[in-house]
C-alpha cells in the first residue's frame, strides 16, 4: 500500500491575514502530535482567492535534511 499526500482545508474567520496566519500556526502545532502532519507546508489563503497561498512557516531546507520551522519571512539565518 502506498501513501499519498492530501491537503485539508479548514476555513476560519479572522480580522486580517496576520490573524489568520496566527490561527494556522496554533492549529498546526495543536495537531502536530499526530506525527503525519507536514506543518512546514502550512499555508493560508483568502476564501475568494484560494489560488494564492501565504506560507506560515519558513520551510528552508537546513543542512541536516530537515526544514526550518520558523515563521515565514523571519529575519536572520534559520
Secondary structure, DSSP 8 states (H G I E B T S, - for coil): --------------SSHHHHHHHHHHHHHHHGGGS---GGG-EEEETTEEEEEEESB---B-TTS-B--SBTT-SS--
